[in-house]
């Protein structure tokens, strides 16, 4: 807190309530939560954005602070812990070195899904889908939807205790 009791930061804004919203937003990154914390209607925040150039500039600073906070968290999640995220690492590399890692091919914006989004979706699907562990053996039950056995030469041997004829 500053000597006048206002939140630290945003000295270019004279209104104490505006500074409270900005400080709360810079800490949490959510307009609704910042307005509730400062006991200001959300509509008032948007009014200030339309009519107060000093507030607009200060809000841009607060947004930059939120961006830095989120970037720090993304770097932490991409590089630390039991399961670092390759997808987050890709996003960070593309942001940090776009000349090297950004996709440069022109695309039709309406029909194309970015390669990064595809990678994310594939990673999620792989994590959720059970793997087919049905053994390829004459004695094993057929998977749903299959009516014939594969080539007998590629089958596994009969389970222990059964000869080949009993297994079929």
C-alpha positions in Angstrom: 0.0 0.0 0.0 1.0 3.6 -0.7 1.0 6.2 2.1 -2.5 7.4 1.0 -3.9 3.8 1.5 -4.2 3.1 -2.2 -2.9 -0.1 -3.8 0.7 -0.1 -5.0 1.2 0.8 -8.6 -0.6 2.7 -11.4 0.4 6.1 -10.2 -0.8 7.6 -13.5 -4.4 6.9 -12.4 -5.8 9.5 -9.9 -9.0 7.7 -9.1 -8.5 5.4 -6.1 -11.2 2.9 -7.2 -9.6 2.6 -10.6 -6.3 1.8 -9.0 -7.9 -0.8 -6.9 -9.4 -2.5 -10.0 -6.1 -2.3 -11.8 -4.1 -3.8 -9.0 -6.6 -6.6 -8.5 -6.6 -7.3 -12.2 -2.8 -7.4 -12.3 -2.8 -10.0 -9.6 -5.6 -12.2 -10.8 -6.0 -11.6 -14.6 -9.9 -11.6 -14.4 -11.9 -8.4 -14.9 -15.0 -9.8 -13.0 -12.9 -10.8 -10.0 -11.0 -7.5 -10.0 -14.2 -5.5 -10.1 -15.7 -7.6 -7.3 -12.6 -7.2 -5.2 -12.6 -3.4 -5.6 -16.4 -3.3 -5.2 -16.9 -1.7 -8.6 -19.5 -2.7 -11.2 -18.1 -4.4 -14.3 -19.9 -1.9 -16.4 -18.1 0.9 -14.7 -14.7 -0.7 -15.7 -15.8 -0.7 -19.3 -17.1 2.8 -19.0 -13.6 3.9 -17.8 -12.1 2.1 -20.7 -14.2 4.1 -23.2 -13.8 7.5 -21.5 -10.5 7.7 -19.6 -7.3 7.5 -21.6 -5.1 7.3 -18.4 -7.2 4.3 -17.3 -6.8 2.7 -20.8 -3.0 3.0 -20.6 -2.9 1.7 -17.1 -5.1 -1.2 -18.0 -2.7 -2.1 -20.8 0.1 -2.1 -18.3 -2.0 -4.4 -16.0 -2.6 -6.7 -19.0 1.1 -6.9 -19.7 1.7 -7.8 -16.0 -0.9 -10.6 -16.3 0.7 -11.8 -19.5 4.1 -12.0 -17.7 2.5 -13.9 -14.8 0.9 -16.4 -17.2 4.1 -16.8 -19.1 6.0 -17.6 -15.9 3.4 -20.2 -15.0 3.5 -21.7 -18.5 7.3 -22.0 -18.4 7.1 -23.7 -15.0 4.5 -26.2 -16.2 6.4 -26.8 -19.5 9.7 -27.6 -17.7 9.1 -28.8 -14.2 7.2 -31.4 -12.3 6.5 -35.1 -12.9 4.8 -34.5 -16.3 6.2 -31.5 -18.1 4.1 -30.4 -21.0 5.5 -30.7 -24.5 2.6 -28.8 -25.9 3.2 -25.8 -23.6 6.9 -25.9 -24.6 5.9 -25.7 -28.3 3.7 -22.7 -27.6 6.6 -21.0 -25.7 9.1 -21.7 -28.4 6.8 -20.3 -31.1 6.3 -17.1 -29.0 10.0 -16.7 -28.1 11.5 -17.5 -31.5 8.8 -17.1 -34.1 11.3 -16.7 -36.9 12.4 -20.2 -36.2 9.4 -22.1 -34.9 6.3 -20.4 -36.4 4.6 -22.0 -39.3 5.1 -19.8 -42.3 2.9 -21.4 -44.9 -0.2 -19.5 -45.9 -3.5 -21.2 -45.0 -7.2 -20.8 -45.5 -8.2 -19.4 -42.2 -11.7 -20.9 -42.3 -10.9 -24.6 -42.9 -7.4 -25.1 -41.5 -6.7 -26.2 -38.0 -3.2 -25.3 -36.9 -0.6 -28.0 -36.5 -0.2 -27.1 -32.9 -3.9 -27.6 -32.2 -3.8 -30.9 -34.0 -0.9 -32.0 -31.8 -2.8 -31.0 -28.6 -5.8 -32.9 -29.7 -3.8 -35.9 -30.6 -2.1 -35.9 -27.3 -5.4 -35.7 -25.5 -6.9 -38.5 -27.5 -3.9 -40.7 -27.0 -4.1 -40.2 -23.2 -7.8 -41.1 -23.1 -8.2 -44.0 -25.5 -7.5 -47.5 -24.2 -4.9 -49.5 -26.1 -6.0 -52.7 -27.9 -4.5 -55.5 -26.0 -6.4 -58.3 -27.6 -3.9 -61.2 -28.2 -3.6 -62.4 -31.7 -4.2 -66.1 -30.9 -6.6 -68.7 -32.1 -7.8 -69.3 -28.6 -8.4 -65.6 -27.8 -11.9 -64.2 -28.2 -12.5 -62.1 -31.3 -12.7 -58.3 -30.8 -16.2 -56.8 -31.3 -17.1 -56.5 -35.0 -14.6 -59.1 -36.2 -15.9 -62.4 -37.7 -12.8 -64.1 -39.0 -9.5 -65.0 -37.5 -6.2 -63.5 -38.9 -3.8 -65.7 -40.9 -2.9 -68.8 -38.7 0.8 -68.3 -39.4 0.7 -65.0 -37.5 -1.1 -66.4 -34.4 0.4 -66.8 -31.0 0.9 -70.3 -29.7 -1.8 -72.0 -27.7 -1.8 -71.1 -24.0 0.1 -73.5 -21.6 -1.7 -76.7 -21.0 -3.6 -76.8 -24.3 -2.5 -78.3 -27.6 -3.1 -76.5 -30.9 -6.3 -78.4 -31.7 -7.9 -77.8 -28.2 -7.1 -74.1 -28.6 -9.1 -73.8 -31.8 
